[in-house]
Amino acid sequence: MELTELDIGIFIFYILLVLGIGVLASRSAAATKRDYFLAGDKLPWWMVGGSIIAANISSHHFVSIMGTAYFLGFSAMNIAWPAVFLGFFALLWIFLPFYLRNGFYTMPEFLDRRYGAAARLVYGILLLLTYVFVEIAAVLFLGALAIHTLVPSVGIGEAVVGLAVLTSLYTITGGLRAVVWTEMLQLLVLLCGGTILAVKTLWHPAVGGIHGLLERCNEWHLLLAPTNPDFPCTMFFGGLLCISVFYCAANQFIVQRCLAAKDEWHARMGVVAVNYLQVFLPAIYILPGIVAPLIIGRHLAKPDMVFPTLVQELLPSGLVGLVMAGLIAAIMSHLSGAVNSCTTIATVDFYLPYINRNATDRQAVRFGRITAAAIFALAMVWAMLMLGKQDKPVFLYLLNVYGVFTPGIAAMFLCGILWKRTTQAGALAAGLLTVPLTLFLDWLCGGIKIPYLSPPHLPEIIVKYLSPFLNRTGVAFWFCVLVCVIVSLFTTPRPSAELEGLIWNKESLRLPKEMRDRARGLRNPLLWWLVIFGFTVFLYIRFGFMTGIVE
């Protein structure tokens, strides 16, 4: 694609604007650990919600989730909508009060208080490895792939390095405050760029605008057969449940923004705002992929190429620069948020307890900055080693990777907060079992090949239902829960006095007394949550049960 001077000018202006805001925010940051890692606990609800969405939406969405929609159709909505009644439901009504009322910095810190140091260490290691070698590297690779496709003169390696260096300039120096302030700008830009592409796609003559879209409503199917390899309807009972609970409610990357809220009311309202964005934002990164076959056909060898192809086909000069700025905004906001979460865990869960217990705030912040630089370097190398030769969207492979370790993690968190009899031995058994168990199930179904060792012959019906990775993940999750319960029953639990404020009860649903007066009427988080929750249920009735389950 030939970029015009207008496209280049818009793109450069945006990059300079982001760096300027990041530098300005950095000047007032990093005075203390709490300031650097949690923005001084000063975020209002709209910044909490906006930063969660801005950090979450990345090249995953514009490149790979749009590719998933091109590949699978309307069922790709199952990537976004279930979080309202699974992951964010668990965060809002189960976990959030305990995180905030105990003043935690990190999710491993919660496990330490609930179980002990061993659980904290295991989870922290798993989380750091996943962030660096899956989350951050995949964002860099997918973003670089899209940039290279739009501008072939920019190599994938050059794009990876450029994205990492630009984002690191303010992330390393400014901490979470710089990350959140730049995310607010990036959210506006990515919404603008994404909306432009969505409008141009939906109003293409082959689609016919809103009228043409509505005429195809009866062709939209949310629920697929239990044996569907990607999104079986049985995923809601296990696989998607544990992945969503981990990603939304036990994930430092997401929860850290809630921990930085002014108070619990702002944190809850921020999560409620995320639910609204979670339902409506797919219109800009999933609907274009659904209707793309009507415009460009189904000839693409790789579904992840649908985004750059639509940009090339539909957008005139000037708008290309704005959409590219939107893509870069999504990538940079996701990278900065993920790296900041990594540095928080590395500092709070490893450096302070094991390396330098008496570290000053200045030493802790310095270690966080060094760690951030190292993470950017590792992720760059790993991203450039990714081959990207998959015939399916990369996002489906990322879900598969998440399914390897989330069953045990979800079991550790859910059992720990819902059942006071859970012991550290039970939690560790679930956490350590998750990886070998999921790999074993994959081997049983023929997904993993081991030389000279063939899986036993299983009834065809079992192989058929275990083959979808989300079904296997669900089986692994409930088995981890069972193991956690059995081991806990045979080991000694912690005294009830040590679990004060760490086990869920009805009082957890209510705001602290000092906040209840301002949470009346239209300021009540429960009211706004009920509205979006009811609307999401309606969508599943309309496009799930009323259209039926299909292959």
Disulfide bonds with the S-S distance in Angstrom:
none
